[in-house]
Amino acid sequence: TGQAARPGDAAGPQSEALPVATIEASNGSGFDVSNMDPSVSACANFFQFANGGWVARNPVPPAFSHWGRFEILEEDNVKVLHGILDSLLQKKSLRRGTNEQKLADYYRSCMDEPAIEAAGAKPLAAELQRIDQIADLAGLEREIAVFHTHRIPAVFGFGAAQDFKNSTSVIAQAVQGGLGLPDRDYYTKDDEKSRQTRDEYVKHVARTFELLGDAPARAEEEAATVIKIETRLAENSTTRVQRRDPEANYHPMNRAQLSELTPHFDWNFYLTAIGLPTVGKINVGQPDYFKAADKFLSAVPVDDWKTYLRWHLVNSASNTLSAKFVEENFNFNGKYLQGTQEILPRWRRCVVSTDRALGEALGQLYIEKTFTPAAKAHAQAMVKNLVEALRSDLTTLSWMSDDTRKRATSKLDAFVRKIGYPDKWRSYEALQVSRGPYYNNAVSAGEFEVKRNLGKIGQPVDKTEWGMSPPTVNAYYNPSMNEIVFPAGILQPPFYDPKADDAYNYGGIGAVIGHEMTHGFDDTGARFDADGNLAMWWTPDDFKKFKERTDCVVKQFDGYEVEPGLHQNGKLVVGESVADLGGLTVAYAAYQKFLEGQPRPPVISGFTPEQRFFLGYAQIWAQNIRSEAARLRVATDPHPLGRFRVNGPLSNMPMFAQAFQCKAGDPMVRPPDRRCQIW
């Protein structure tokens, strides 16, 4: 539900992102009127009305690319995790093999700057030597397999995935990958900014090769080779919008079909090398990409591929090496691509790195320290109310036939609800962590995660598994599991505040819960049935009507200009925007139901309960963002920017217009012929 990349992190563009929120002085209702801007009409620009004071007082800190309520809460959580790790370091002895020992040693090795500085690039020596010795295509394929076991997606990505059409089964999946820039469009677009970014990237790659000891002229040639190979891969990659369509990315094949698709790539050898000698079915996400990549493997000289692999090795390892590598990586990925002014302090980066390596081990200690049964009970009650509201909504939806309605309701009833933390914690028994070097621990964590992931192939689906660690300030819906998941990290102010009034909480955590539920019925989720299988459960006529309604949202968001000449991509953000609109609609209905049969709540700070509901929602999305980061988000992130997540859905809602007495013609009231309504 949350944001894109971790703010100000030195991680490269291929790294996965954990989204990220709090609230200042509360007046007992949950919202702080000083965060508002009363000089702006609520009916002209509700984001500014609700958040203008906050936005003016909270510029983006130097070590961040964007700053909002999500980031503030994530920082609070990171401080808690920091305290936990520091207290582990103070303990005289920790029994070897325990989670506590692994957490302490991983964190300690990351914090050991003198050892990391003394090592320089030496930790890469053995791997660089192995790359240097590649003499032919077989050697190249062997090294690609090694990269994949280290969690580096060279040329393509490979892992376990639920079978889209048989959700009880885990199969292998191969997907496009292998790029150093955040997206294929960075290689294929020909506008001035894209050309400039490619030039800066080439310089960054060359400087990194120089840090490995290559002469400047040679480093420049190598950088040119890298971008040439990556451009060819990018030109044959599908777009992020194309990858939103599950049917278009489902091509299960057996080994014979795979060999026919990619005659130059020895899959039997590769699968044995990554520890899967007997795997049968593999979903090839983007067959055209693999067909093209297979041709390149034999057509591009082996020495050029060796250069490409050297780059991807050092690029993935930069943040575990000495300061000059960290700084070079940050100067491009942080400063140039996102506008971040300075790198986060080492302790902050090491807490995040430890969390990524041992998320549930650290999460278990976080839960013991912070999470209350009351927060879990409140979230469970809220989820129950929201499910009832959506069920009621489905029964009255005029555009949906009874056949589809029944199936939609049975899908809703089948939702698995996960709240706070897993019932079964992940075992880290097989992960070896020592006091150093840090690089070795990071590689060990990557190998452990790959082995854990690949070990699921051919096994029954583990329904207890979580895709986020408990401290994460986010939530998600997984269509193959048909589950909604709310980690403890998001069950805090400003989303849920036990001291706030119910209006504010329904606008906060209520809208978040509604958002994740509605993902089950967004442009992608709607294609999966109650059992999590990719199957058409709509009548053709209903699905056509549904598509028309989601197309309305696409058009609306296409019209939002982030900065001159740069618009949101409606087709990229449609899923999140449908979930925002549906989630708010359902949360509002649940709040109205909650009010039935009890005395009307008072006006607080001049605002009615309904107005406080919408303020509760809007204030979650208070945010400042740097221009560079906004560009990156628009190109890569399926979430719209904060101001559009507020004004976009609210301008479609008659109940919002009614609450603030907005009239036809006001910017926050879309005309009836352009008003989007789905649920």
N, C-alpha and C positions, 0 to 999 in steps of 0.2 A: 504493500500500500504506500510505502514511503518514497525515499529519494533514490537517486542513482548512486554515483560513486561516493566512497568515503571522502569527506572533504579534506583537502590538504595532505592526503596520504601520499607517500612517495611511490606508491605502487604504480606499475605500468598499466597501460590501457587494457591489457588482457586480463587484469586481475578482476576477480568478482567483487561486487560491492555490497556492503551491508548498509542499508539505509539508516536513516537516523532520526528529541524534544524537551522546556519546562515552563513554568509559569511564575511570574513575579508575584508581588504582594497581592493576595486575594482579598476581596471585600466580602468574603463569605458566599459569594455567588459563583466564584471560579474565574470570572474575567476581571481584568483590571482596566478601568475606564481610561487610565492614562495611556494605555496602548492604542487608543482610538484617535481618530482625527475628525472632530465634529465640524471642521470647516468644509468637509466634503459631504455631499448628500449620499445617504445609504442607497438611494435609487439611481445615482449616477455611477458610483464605483464602490461597491460594497467592500472589496478588498482594502481599499485605501481608508474607507470609513472605519472599518473594524481594526485595522492594523497600522494606520499612518503614523501614530505616535511611536509605536514600537520600531517601525522601519527607520524613522528619523533618528532614534536613539541607539540603534544597534547596527553600526556599519560592519561589514565583513572583517573579522580579525585577520591579521597578516598571514597566518598559517592555514587559512581556509579559502575555498573557492566560492562557497556560499554559506550563509549563516541564517538559521531559522530556529523554530521551536524544536524541531527534530534534533538538530545539531547540539542544542543546549542540553537536552536530556541525554543524548549520547555522551556528551562530555561528563555529565554527572555520573553516568554508569561507568565510564572509563576510570574515573577517580575511585569508585568503589572497587573495581577490579584491581587497580593499582595498589590500593590498601591491602587487598587479599594477598597479592603476590609479594608485596614488601614484607608482610607478616610471615609468609612462608620462608623468605630469605633469612629472617631473624631466628628461625628455629635452629637449635644446635645440631640436631640430626633428623633426617627424614629417611624412613625405611626404603631401601632401593626397590624399584618396581612399583611403588605406589603412585597414584595420580599426583599427590602432593610433591613427591620427589621430581617427577617429570615436569610439572609446572614450574617449580623453583629453578631447576637446572636449565630449562628452556629459556626462561626469562633472564636468568643470570648470564647465560652465554650470549644473549642478545645485548645485554647491558655492558659486557666486557669490552669496552672500546679499545683499551690498549692492545689486547690480543687480536682484535679485528683489524686494527691499523697495522700492526706488525705483520699480519698475514698478507695484506694487500690482495693481489689477484691469485696468490698461491693456491687457495682452495680449489681453483678451477683447473689446476695444472694437469691432473690425470685425465680429466674429461677432454680438455683441449688436445692433449696428446692423442687420445683415442680418435678424435675427429680428424686430426692430422693424418692418421694412418689409414683412413678410408681410401680404398683404391678402386672400387667399382660399385655398381648398383646394389649388389648384395650387402656390401659394407654400409652403404647409405641406408638401406632398409633396416639393418640391424641397429644403427644409431637412432633412427626415427623411433624404433621400439623402445630403446633406452630412454630417450627424451620423454616418451609417453608414460613410462613407469615413474619418471620424476615429475610428472604433472606439467610438462611443457608441451603445449599443443603444436609441435612443429608439423607443417604441411596440412595436418588435419587433427581433429579431436576424436578421442575414442573413449567409450565408457559404458556403464550399465544404464538401461532405461526400461521403464515399464512398457510393455507392448501396447501401443495405442489401441489395438483392436482385441487384446486379451489382457485385461488389466491385472489378472492374477499372476501373470508371467513376466519375469525379468529377462530381457534379451540384451544383446550387445548392440551398440549404436555407433556409427561413424558419421561425423559431421565435418563440414568445411571449417577451416581454421588457418593458423599459420601466419597471421598478419601481425605487424608490430604497431601499426596505427589503430585507432579505436574502431574503425569501420571501413568497409570496402569503398564507401563514397569518398573517403579521403584520398584514395588513389585514382578514382575514375572521374571525379568532377574537374571541370577545367576553368572554374572561376579564379580570380586573382588570389583570394584567400586560400583556396585549396592548393594552388601552385606554391604559394609562399610556405604553407605548412609542410609540403613535401620537401621543399628546399631546406627548411629548418630540421626536418627529420633526418635527411641525408647528412647534414652537418653533425647532428647528434650521434648518429651511428658511427661516423668517421672519428669523432672525438673519443667515443667509447673504445673503438679499435686501437686508437693511440694509447689509451690507458692500459691496454693489454700489452703494449710495447711495440706495436706496429709503426713503421715510419709513416709520416704524414701523407706522402704521395700514395703509398700502398693503401693506407686507411681510406683515402678518398675513393680509390678504385673499388675497394671492398664494399664501401657504402653504396656505390652506384650499382654494384652487383646485387646487393640485398634488395634495394628498392625495385630493381628490374624483375627479380623473381617474385617479390610480394605483389607487384602490380599485375603480373600475369595471373597470380592466384586470385587477386581481388576482382579482376575483370570477369572471372568465371564463377564468382561467388554470388549467391542470391542476396537480396536486400533484407533488411530487418522486417520490413512489411511482409515480404514473401514468406519469411520464416514464421510469421504469426499464423499461417494456415496449416493446421496439423495434417490435413489430407495431403497437401503438396509436399510434405516432408516425411512421408511414410512410404518407404520402399523396401520392405523386407526381402532379403536375398539369401540364398544358400551359397556355399563356397564356390560352386561351379558358376553360378550367375555372377558372383563377385569377380572371379577370374576372367570372365568374359568382358565385364565392364572395364576392368583394369588389368590388361594382359601383362604389363611390365612389372606389376607389383605382386610379390609373392606373399599372398595372405597366409598360407600355411606356415611359412617361416615366421612372419610377423606375429601371428597369433600364438605360436609356440614361445616366441621370445618374450611376449608380455604375460605368459603364464596361462594361456587359454587354448591348449592344443586341441581340445575336443569341441569347442563352441560350434554350434550349427548355424542358427539363423542370426543374421545381422541386419538391422535397419540402416540403410544408407540414406541419410537425410537429404542429400543433394547429389543425385547420380551424375548430373552434368559436370558438377565441380570435380568429382572423382575421376571422370573420364578425361577431363582436361589436365588435372594434376598428374595423372598417370603418364600422359604424353610428355609433360615437362620433365618428369623424373628421368626419362631416357633421352630427351632432346637437349636438356641443359647440361653442360659439362659437369662432371662430378666435382671438380675443384670449386665451381661456383656454388654448388650445393653445400660444400664444406664451409664456405664463407657464410652462407645463410645460417647454417647450424651453429657456427661460432657466435654469430650475432644473437641468435635466440637463446643460447646458453647464457651468455653474459647479461643479456637483457632481463632474463627471468631471475638471475642471481644478484643483480646490482644492489638491492637493498640489504643483502647479507654480507656485502664486501666492505672495503674501507671507504672512508668519507668521500674520496674523489669520485668513486663510482656512484655512491648515493647522491651526491650533489649533481653529477652530470644527468642522472636519471630524473632527479627532481626538476632541474632547470628546463628540461623539455616537457615531461609529463605533467609536472605541477605548475611551473611558471608559464611556459609558453602555451600549453594546451588549455590551462584552466585559470591562468591569471593569479595563481597563489603567489604571495610575496615571499614567504619564508617557510622553511621546513618545520614540521612539528618537532618538539623536543624528543630526544632519544627515548626517554621512559615511555612516552605516549605511543611511539611507534612500536616499542617492544611489548607493551600491553596488548596492542592490537594483533601483533604477530603471534603472541602466545595464545590469544583468544582464537585465532584462525587455526592454529595447530591442534589445540586441545580444548575446543569450544565447550564441550559438554562437561569435561572435568572441571574447568573454571566456572562454568554455568552452575554446576551443582553447589559449589561454595557460595556463589552469588545468591542463589535461591535461599540457602540456609541463612544468609545474612540479611536479605532484603524483602523477600516475598511473604506476604501475610495470607493466611487462609481467607481473611475477609475480602481481599482483592480478588482472589479466585472465585469466591462465592458470588461477588457482585458481577463479575464478568460472566459467570454461568447464567445468572438470572437475566442479565441483559441479552445474552445470546438467545435464550429461550423466548424472551419478549420479541426480539427481532424476527426470529423464525416464524412466530405466530403472525406478526405483522405482514411478512412476505406471503405467508400462506393465505391470509385474508385478501391481500392484494391480488394474488393469482386467481382467486375465486370471482373477483369482480372485474377482471381485465376484459374490456369489451372487444378487443381486436383478436383475442385468442380463442380457438375452438375448444370444445369440451375434451376432445381426444388429446390434444397437446397439453391442455391444462392439467389433465390427470397425470400425464407423464412428468410434467414440470413439478407437480406437487409431490410425486413419489421420489423425484430426485432431491427435492428439498428435505423430505423426511429422512432420506438416506445420508444426509450430510454427517460426516464424522467431525466431532468438535474436540479440538485439543487446546487446552488453556494452561498457560503458565510455564510448564516444563514437562519433559517426557515422563511417562510411567516407568520406562526402563532406560537407564542411562547407558550410553555407549561405552564399550570396553576399550581401553587403550593399552591392554596388556601386551599386545604385539609391537607397540611403538617403543623403540629404543631411544632414550634421551640421555645425553651425558652432560658434563659441565662445559663442554666445548669441543671443537670450535662451533660457533653459531651456524656457519654454513652447513656443517654436517647435520646438525639438528634440524635445520630447515629442509634439507634434502630428505632426511629420514621421515619427517612429518609428511612430506609430499608423497613419498613412496608408500607410507602407511595408508594414506587416504586413497591412493589409486588401488592398492591391493584390497582395501575394504570395499571400494566401489565395484571393482571387477569381480570380487568374490560373491556378489549378489546375483551374477548372471546364472540362469538355470535354476535358481533357488525360488521358493515361494516368496511372494512380496511380503516384506516386513512392515506390517501396518502400524507398528509402534514407532517407527523412525520419524524423526523431525528433520526438516530441511533448514532450520535456523536454530542458533543456540539461544538459551533462555534470556541473556541480557540484551538481545537484539531489539532495537526500537523499530519494530515493523510487524507485519502480519502477512499471511499469504493464503491463497486458495490453490490447491493442487487438483487439476481436473481428473487425472488418472486415479487418484485416491478418493476423489469427491470429498475432500476434507477442508475445513477452515481451521487455521492455526494462529493462535495469539500468544506469542512469547511474553514472559513476565515483564520484559523491558518496556513494552508499550502500555502496560496496565498501571500507569502512573500519570500524574498531572503533566501536560494539560489535557490528556486524553481522558483519563479517569482520575477524579480528585474527590476523595471521600468527604472533603469539607465543602465541596461545591454543591449548588442546587442541581436537581435532576435535569432541568432544561440544558444546563451546560454539559453535563455528562452524556446526555443523549445526543447532543450535537458533536461531542468529542468521540468517546469510545463507541457510542451507538452508531455514529456514521462510519467509523472504521469497521465495525462488525458488519454493518449493512453493505459496505463496499466489498468486503471479502465474500459475503454470501452472493452478492450480485455478480461477482466474477464467475460464479457457476452458470450464469446465464448471459455472459458477455459474448462478443463476436467469436471468441475461441471456446470458452467454457460451454456455450450452448450446443456445441457439436458433440459433447461427451454425455453419455447417459448416466443413470443413477448408479451403475456399477463401475463407472469410470472408463467405459469403452467408447472409442470414437465410432459413433453410430447415429444415423439420422432418426431422431425420435419425434421430430416435428412433422405436421402435415405440410405438403409442399406450399400450400397457400399461406399457412401461418409463418413458415420460414421466410417467404417472400416479404410478408408484412414486417417481420422482424428486421430483415435486411434493410428495408426502406427506412425504418426507424433508426437503425444504427448509422445509416448513410447520412441522416440529418445531423448526427453528432460529428461525423467526419467533416462535413461542410462547415459546421459551426467553428470547429477548431482550426481548420485550414485558414479561416479568416483572422485568427489572432496573430498579430505582429509582435514579435519578441523585441526586435529593434528594426530600424529601417531596412526593408528588403529581406528580413529573416522572419519566416512564419513558422508556427507549429505545423507539424505534419499530421493532419487529421487521421490518416490511415495508420500511422504508428501509435498514436495516443488513444485511438478509439476504445480499446478495451478498458483502459484505466478511466477514461472519461464516462463511459457507460456505467462503470462500477461506482464512480463518484455520484452520478445523477441518481442511479437506482438506490445506492446505499443511503443517500440523504432522504430520498422519498420514503423509504422503508423505515428509517430511524425516526422521521417526523411522525409517521403513522403510529409507530410504536409508542412515541412520547404522548401523542394524543390519547391513545388507548390507556396508557398508564395514568393519565389525569382523570379518567372517568371515575365517577363515584367518590372523588375526594375534593376538599375545598380548593378553590382556585388559588394557585400560588400567587404571592404578592408581586407587585411591580418592584424591581430592585434597580437602584441607580437610574431610575427613569425608564427601564426597559421591561416589557411584558415577558412572560415565560416563552412565548413563541419567538420574540426577538432575541432572547438570550440563547435559545436553541441555535439560531443561525449565527450569532456571534461566537458561540462555543465552537461551531464548525470552522468559521472563517479564521479564528485566531490560531488554530492549529497550523495554518499555512503561512503565517507571518514569515517573511523571508527576504533577505537581500542576496543578490547573486552577481558575481562579476560577469562582465560581458563575454569573456573567453569561455567561462564555464557554461553560460547560457547557450552559446554556440554548440559546445560539445553535447550538452543535454538535448538540444533540439535534434541533433543528428543521430543520437544513440539511445535516448531514454524514452521508454513507452509512457512515462509519467509526464503530463504537462507541467509547466512552471506553476508555482504556488498561486500567483494572482489569477491564473486562468482556471485553476482547480476550485477557486472560490466563485469568481464571477460567471464562469461557464455554466455549471449546473444550476446555480441560484437564479440566473436570468431565465431559466426554463420552468421555474416553479411558481405557479399561481399563489401557493401558500406563503412563499417569501414576499411576493408583491403585496399580498394582503396584510402580512405582519407589519410591513413598513409603509403601508399606504402608497405604494408606487403605482404610477398611472401608465396607461398605454403611451408609447413614445419615449418613456424614460429609458436610458441605456441599459438598466438592469431588468427591463421587461422586453423579452423578444416578442415580435409580432406573432399572432396566432399561426400564420402560415409558415413561420420559420421556427416555431417552438418545438423542441424535441421532447418527446415523452415516450418512455419504453415501459417501465414498470409502474 
